[in-house]
């Protein structure tokens, strides 16, 4: 068994898709509309990771505090990187807010940024 995809409901589909394509190198593999749900979606793929990104006519608001691990729910998506400093500097040079890399309890270094919807993304050094 393996994870097939991660679904995200977002405020702006095109902005979010552009973010994941430009920053992480995802490629669009499928797009479709569900008129019965009042939404449209785009599947993105990077290696074995697939994101199913949705935008609905009835806009949603983010009510979860993703940084609070005491609240049930998905807290972040982590992307493994070879060189945390290099990736950190590349992202900062694009004007994207990102936390300073830290040493984690696992012994690996990590840092966080947010996508255009405020979803937390972790960069985790290989």
Rosetta constraint file for C-alpha pairs under 8 A:
AtomPair CA 4 CA 49 HARMONIC 7.63 0.50
AtomPair CA 4 CA 50 HARMONIC 6.80 0.50
AtomPair CA 5 CA 49 HARMONIC 6.57 0.50
AtomPair CA 5 CA 50 HARMONIC 4.61 0.50
AtomPair CA 5 CA 51 HARMONIC 5.50 0.50
AtomPair CA 5 CA 52 HARMONIC 6.55 0.50
AtomPair CA 6 CA 50 HARMONIC 6.33 0.50
AtomPair CA 6 CA 51 HARMONIC 4.92 0.50
AtomPair CA 6 CA 52 HARMONIC 5.96 0.50
AtomPair CA 7 CA 51 HARMONIC 5.78 0.50
AtomPair CA 7 CA 52 HARMONIC 4.44 0.50
AtomPair CA 7 CA 53 HARMONIC 5.77 0.50
AtomPair CA 7 CA 54 HARMONIC 7.43 0.50
AtomPair CA 8 CA 51 HARMONIC 7.28 0.50
AtomPair CA 8 CA 52 HARMONIC 6.19 0.50
AtomPair CA 8 CA 53 HARMONIC 4.86 0.50
AtomPair CA 8 CA 54 HARMONIC 6.04 0.50
AtomPair CA 9 CA 53 HARMONIC 5.95 0.50
AtomPair CA 9 CA 54 HARMONIC 4.60 0.50
AtomPair CA 9 CA 55 HARMONIC 5.82 0.50
AtomPair CA 9 CA 56 HARMONIC 7.65 0.50
AtomPair CA 9 CA 60 HARMONIC 7.99 0.50
AtomPair CA 10 CA 16 HARMONIC 7.32 0.50
AtomPair CA 10 CA 53 HARMONIC 6.93 0.50
AtomPair CA 10 CA 54 HARMONIC 5.95 0.50
AtomPair CA 10 CA 55 HARMONIC 5.37 0.50
AtomPair CA 10 CA 56 HARMONIC 7.92 0.50
AtomPair CA 10 CA 60 HARMONIC 7.70 0.50
AtomPair CA 10 CA 117 HARMONIC 6.15 0.50
AtomPair CA 11 CA 55 HARMONIC 6.24 0.50
AtomPair CA 11 CA 56 HARMONIC 7.97 0.50
AtomPair CA 11 CA 59 HARMONIC 6.51 0.50
AtomPair CA 11 CA 60 HARMONIC 7.07 0.50
AtomPair CA 11 CA 117 HARMONIC 6.38 0.50
AtomPair CA 12 CA 16 HARMONIC 6.19 0.50
AtomPair CA 12 CA 55 HARMONIC 6.35 0.50
AtomPair CA 12 CA 117 HARMONIC 7.97 0.50
AtomPair CA 13 CA 17 HARMONIC 6.06 0.50
AtomPair CA 13 CA 41 HARMONIC 7.58 0.50
AtomPair CA 13 CA 42 HARMONIC 7.94 0.50
AtomPair CA 13 CA 53 HARMONIC 6.94 0.50
AtomPair CA 13 CA 54 HARMONIC 6.56 0.50
AtomPair CA 13 CA 55 HARMONIC 5.45 0.50
AtomPair CA 14 CA 18 HARMONIC 6.00 0.50
AtomPair CA 15 CA 19 HARMONIC 6.21 0.50
AtomPair CA 15 CA 116 HARMONIC 7.13 0.50
AtomPair CA 16 CA 20 HARMONIC 6.45 0.50
AtomPair CA 16 CA 53 HARMONIC 8.00 0.50
AtomPair CA 16 CA 115 HARMONIC 7.14 0.50
AtomPair CA 16 CA 116 HARMONIC 6.03 0.50
AtomPair CA 16 CA 117 HARMONIC 7.49 0.50
AtomPair CA 17 CA 21 HARMONIC 6.12 0.50
AtomPair CA 17 CA 42 HARMONIC 7.74 0.50
AtomPair CA 17 CA 44 HARMONIC 7.76 0.50
AtomPair CA 17 CA 53 HARMONIC 7.57 0.50
AtomPair CA 18 CA 22 HARMONIC 5.95 0.50
AtomPair CA 19 CA 23 HARMONIC 5.82 0.50
AtomPair CA 19 CA 24 HARMONIC 7.94 0.50
AtomPair CA 19 CA 115 HARMONIC 7.10 0.50
AtomPair CA 19 CA 116 HARMONIC 7.36 0.50
AtomPair CA 20 CA 24 HARMONIC 5.43 0.50
AtomPair CA 20 CA 25 HARMONIC 6.66 0.50
AtomPair CA 20 CA 26 HARMONIC 5.88 0.50
AtomPair CA 21 CA 25 HARMONIC 4.65 0.50
AtomPair CA 21 CA 26 HARMONIC 4.44 0.50
AtomPair CA 21 CA 27 HARMONIC 6.15 0.50
AtomPair CA 22 CA 26 HARMONIC 7.56 0.50
AtomPair CA 23 CA 91 HARMONIC 7.61 0.50
AtomPair CA 25 CA 46 HARMONIC 6.79 0.50
AtomPair CA 26 CA 44 HARMONIC 5.76 0.50
AtomPair CA 26 CA 45 HARMONIC 5.25 0.50
AtomPair CA 26 CA 46 HARMONIC 4.77 0.50
AtomPair CA 27 CA 44 HARMONIC 5.27 0.50
AtomPair CA 27 CA 45 HARMONIC 5.33 0.50
AtomPair CA 27 CA 46 HARMONIC 6.54 0.50
AtomPair CA 28 CA 42 HARMONIC 6.94 0.50
AtomPair CA 28 CA 43 HARMONIC 5.90 0.50
AtomPair CA 28 CA 44 HARMONIC 4.44 0.50
AtomPair CA 28 CA 45 HARMONIC 6.45 0.50
AtomPair CA 29 CA 42 HARMONIC 7.64 0.50
AtomPair CA 29 CA 43 HARMONIC 5.61 0.50
AtomPair CA 29 CA 44 HARMONIC 5.66 0.50
AtomPair CA 29 CA 45 HARMONIC 6.62 0.50
AtomPair CA 30 CA 42 HARMONIC 5.71 0.50
AtomPair CA 30 CA 43 HARMONIC 5.05 0.50
AtomPair CA 30 CA 44 HARMONIC 7.29 0.50
AtomPair CA 31 CA 40 HARMONIC 7.57 0.50
AtomPair CA 31 CA 41 HARMONIC 5.61 0.50
AtomPair CA 31 CA 42 HARMONIC 4.18 0.50
AtomPair CA 31 CA 43 HARMONIC 6.15 0.50
AtomPair CA 32 CA 40 HARMONIC 5.77 0.50
AtomPair CA 32 CA 41 HARMONIC 5.51 0.50
AtomPair CA 32 CA 42 HARMONIC 6.54 0.50
AtomPair CA 33 CA 39 HARMONIC 5.98 0.50
AtomPair CA 33 CA 40 HARMONIC 4.05 0.50
AtomPair CA 33 CA 41 HARMONIC 6.22 0.50
AtomPair CA 34 CA 38 HARMONIC 6.04 0.50
AtomPair CA 34 CA 39 HARMONIC 5.32 0.50
AtomPair CA 34 CA 40 HARMONIC 5.77 0.50
AtomPair CA 35 CA 39 HARMONIC 6.22 0.50
AtomPair CA 35 CA 40 HARMONIC 7.85 0.50
AtomPair CA 37 CA 56 HARMONIC 7.70 0.50
AtomPair CA 38 CA 56 HARMONIC 5.66 0.50
AtomPair CA 38 CA 57 HARMONIC 5.51 0.50
AtomPair CA 38 CA 58 HARMONIC 7.58 0.50
AtomPair CA 39 CA 54 HARMONIC 6.71 0.50
AtomPair CA 39 CA 55 HARMONIC 5.53 0.50
AtomPair CA 39 CA 56 HARMONIC 4.08 0.50
AtomPair CA 39 CA 57 HARMONIC 5.98 0.50
AtomPair CA 40 CA 54 HARMONIC 5.75 0.50
AtomPair CA 40 CA 55 HARMONIC 5.61 0.50
AtomPair CA 40 CA 56 HARMONIC 6.59 0.50
AtomPair CA 41 CA 52 HARMONIC 6.63 0.50
AtomPair CA 41 CA 53 HARMONIC 5.34 0.50
AtomPair CA 41 CA 54 HARMONIC 4.36 0.50
AtomPair CA 41 CA 55 HARMONIC 6.40 0.50
AtomPair CA 42 CA 52 HARMONIC 5.89 0.50
AtomPair CA 42 CA 53 HARMONIC 5.36 0.50
AtomPair CA 42 CA 54 HARMONIC 6.79 0.50
AtomPair CA 43 CA 50 HARMONIC 6.65 0.50
AtomPair CA 43 CA 51 HARMONIC 5.59 0.50
AtomPair CA 43 CA 52 HARMONIC 4.54 0.50
AtomPair CA 43 CA 53 HARMONIC 6.29 0.50
AtomPair CA 44 CA 50 HARMONIC 5.50 0.50
AtomPair CA 44 CA 51 HARMONIC 5.11 0.50
AtomPair CA 44 CA 52 HARMONIC 6.55 0.50
AtomPair CA 44 CA 53 HARMONIC 7.81 0.50
AtomPair CA 45 CA 49 HARMONIC 5.63 0.50
AtomPair CA 45 CA 50 HARMONIC 4.41 0.50
AtomPair CA 45 CA 51 HARMONIC 6.42 0.50
AtomPair CA 46 CA 50 HARMONIC 6.52 0.50
AtomPair CA 55 CA 59 HARMONIC 7.80 0.50
AtomPair CA 56 CA 60 HARMONIC 7.86 0.50
AtomPair CA 65 CA 71 HARMONIC 7.57 0.50
AtomPair CA 66 CA 74 HARMONIC 7.49 0.50
AtomPair CA 66 CA 75 HARMONIC 4.90 0.50
AtomPair CA 66 CA 76 HARMONIC 7.09 0.50
AtomPair CA 66 CA 119 HARMONIC 7.55 0.50
AtomPair CA 66 CA 120 HARMONIC 6.94 0.50
AtomPair CA 67 CA 75 HARMONIC 6.66 0.50
AtomPair CA 67 CA 120 HARMONIC 7.95 0.50
AtomPair CA 68 CA 75 HARMONIC 7.88 0.50
AtomPair CA 69 CA 75 HARMONIC 7.02 0.50
AtomPair CA 75 CA 120 HARMONIC 7.16 0.50
AtomPair CA 76 CA 119 HARMONIC 6.96 0.50
AtomPair CA 76 CA 120 HARMONIC 4.99 0.50
AtomPair CA 76 CA 121 HARMONIC 5.36 0.50
AtomPair CA 76 CA 122 HARMONIC 6.61 0.50
AtomPair CA 77 CA 120 HARMONIC 6.86 0.50
AtomPair CA 77 CA 121 HARMONIC 5.03 0.50
AtomPair CA 77 CA 122 HARMONIC 6.07 0.50
AtomPair CA 78 CA 121 HARMONIC 5.76 0.50
AtomPair CA 78 CA 122 HARMONIC 4.35 0.50
AtomPair CA 78 CA 123 HARMONIC 5.66 0.50
AtomPair CA 78 CA 124 HARMONIC 6.44 0.50
AtomPair CA 79 CA 121 HARMONIC 7.50 0.50
AtomPair CA 79 CA 122 HARMONIC 6.12 0.50
AtomPair CA 79 CA 123 HARMONIC 5.01 0.50
AtomPair CA 79 CA 124 HARMONIC 5.99 0.50
AtomPair CA 80 CA 123 HARMONIC 5.92 0.50
AtomPair CA 80 CA 124 HARMONIC 4.77 0.50
AtomPair CA 80 CA 125 HARMONIC 5.70 0.50
AtomPair CA 80 CA 126 HARMONIC 5.81 0.50
AtomPair CA 81 CA 87 HARMONIC 7.33 0.50
AtomPair CA 81 CA 123 HARMONIC 6.45 0.50
AtomPair CA 81 CA 124 HARMONIC 5.96 0.50
AtomPair CA 81 CA 125 HARMONIC 5.01 0.50
AtomPair CA 81 CA 126 HARMONIC 5.70 0.50
AtomPair CA 82 CA 125 HARMONIC 5.73 0.50
AtomPair CA 82 CA 126 HARMONIC 5.20 0.50
AtomPair CA 83 CA 87 HARMONIC 6.26 0.50
AtomPair CA 83 CA 125 HARMONIC 6.21 0.50
AtomPair CA 83 CA 126 HARMONIC 7.52 0.50
AtomPair CA 84 CA 88 HARMONIC 5.85 0.50
AtomPair CA 84 CA 101 HARMONIC 7.12 0.50
AtomPair CA 84 CA 109 HARMONIC 7.08 0.50
AtomPair CA 84 CA 110 HARMONIC 7.04 0.50
AtomPair CA 84 CA 123 HARMONIC 7.20 0.50
AtomPair CA 84 CA 124 HARMONIC 7.14 0.50
AtomPair CA 84 CA 125 HARMONIC 5.44 0.50
AtomPair CA 85 CA 89 HARMONIC 6.09 0.50
AtomPair CA 85 CA 101 HARMONIC 7.35 0.50
AtomPair CA 86 CA 90 HARMONIC 6.20 0.50
AtomPair CA 87 CA 91 HARMONIC 6.20 0.50
AtomPair CA 88 CA 92 HARMONIC 6.19 0.50
AtomPair CA 88 CA 98 HARMONIC 7.33 0.50
AtomPair CA 88 CA 100 HARMONIC 7.77 0.50
AtomPair CA 88 CA 101 HARMONIC 7.54 0.50
AtomPair CA 88 CA 111 HARMONIC 7.93 0.50
AtomPair CA 89 CA 93 HARMONIC 6.03 0.50
AtomPair CA 90 CA 94 HARMONIC 6.70 0.50
AtomPair CA 91 CA 95 HARMONIC 7.00 0.50
AtomPair CA 91 CA 96 HARMONIC 5.93 0.50
AtomPair CA 91 CA 97 HARMONIC 7.95 0.50
AtomPair CA 91 CA 98 HARMONIC 7.43 0.50
AtomPair CA 92 CA 96 HARMONIC 5.35 0.50
AtomPair CA 92 CA 97 HARMONIC 6.49 0.50
AtomPair CA 92 CA 98 HARMONIC 6.68 0.50
AtomPair CA 96 CA 113 HARMONIC 7.76 0.50
AtomPair CA 97 CA 113 HARMONIC 6.27 0.50
AtomPair CA 97 CA 114 HARMONIC 7.68 0.50
AtomPair CA 98 CA 111 HARMONIC 7.10 0.50
AtomPair CA 98 CA 112 HARMONIC 5.74 0.50
AtomPair CA 98 CA 113 HARMONIC 4.52 0.50
AtomPair CA 98 CA 114 HARMONIC 7.64 0.50
AtomPair CA 99 CA 111 HARMONIC 5.46 0.50
AtomPair CA 99 CA 112 HARMONIC 5.36 0.50
AtomPair CA 99 CA 113 HARMONIC 6.49 0.50
AtomPair CA 100 CA 111 HARMONIC 5.98 0.50
AtomPair CA 100 CA 112 HARMONIC 7.94 0.50
AtomPair CA 101 CA 109 HARMONIC 6.15 0.50
AtomPair CA 101 CA 110 HARMONIC 5.20 0.50
AtomPair CA 101 CA 111 HARMONIC 4.58 0.50
AtomPair CA 102 CA 109 HARMONIC 5.27 0.50
AtomPair CA 102 CA 110 HARMONIC 5.48 0.50
AtomPair CA 102 CA 111 HARMONIC 6.32 0.50
AtomPair CA 103 CA 107 HARMONIC 6.26 0.50
AtomPair CA 103 CA 108 HARMONIC 5.81 0.50
AtomPair CA 103 CA 109 HARMONIC 4.38 0.50
AtomPair CA 103 CA 110 HARMONIC 6.57 0.50
AtomPair CA 104 CA 108 HARMONIC 5.47 0.50
AtomPair CA 104 CA 109 HARMONIC 5.65 0.50
AtomPair CA 104 CA 110 HARMONIC 6.75 0.50
AtomPair CA 108 CA 124 HARMONIC 7.13 0.50
AtomPair CA 108 CA 125 HARMONIC 6.04 0.50
AtomPair CA 108 CA 126 HARMONIC 7.46 0.50
AtomPair CA 109 CA 124 HARMONIC 6.16 0.50
AtomPair CA 109 CA 125 HARMONIC 5.47 0.50
AtomPair CA 110 CA 122 HARMONIC 6.72 0.50
AtomPair CA 110 CA 123 HARMONIC 5.43 0.50
AtomPair CA 110 CA 124 HARMONIC 4.52 0.50
AtomPair CA 110 CA 125 HARMONIC 6.09 0.50
AtomPair CA 111 CA 122 HARMONIC 5.71 0.50
AtomPair CA 111 CA 123 HARMONIC 5.41 0.50
AtomPair CA 111 CA 124 HARMONIC 6.95 0.50
AtomPair CA 112 CA 120 HARMONIC 6.67 0.50
AtomPair CA 112 CA 121 HARMONIC 5.59 0.50
AtomPair CA 112 CA 122 HARMONIC 4.53 0.50
AtomPair CA 112 CA 123 HARMONIC 6.23 0.50
AtomPair CA 113 CA 120 HARMONIC 5.90 0.50
AtomPair CA 113 CA 121 HARMONIC 5.34 0.50
AtomPair CA 113 CA 122 HARMONIC 6.57 0.50
AtomPair CA 114 CA 118 HARMONIC 5.01 0.50
AtomPair CA 114 CA 119 HARMONIC 5.22 0.50
AtomPair CA 114 CA 120 HARMONIC 4.54 0.50
AtomPair CA 114 CA 121 HARMONIC 5.58 0.50
AtomPair CA 115 CA 119 HARMONIC 5.40 0.50
AtomPair CA 115 CA 120 HARMONIC 6.70 0.50
AtomPair CA 115 CA 121 HARMONIC 7.07 0.50
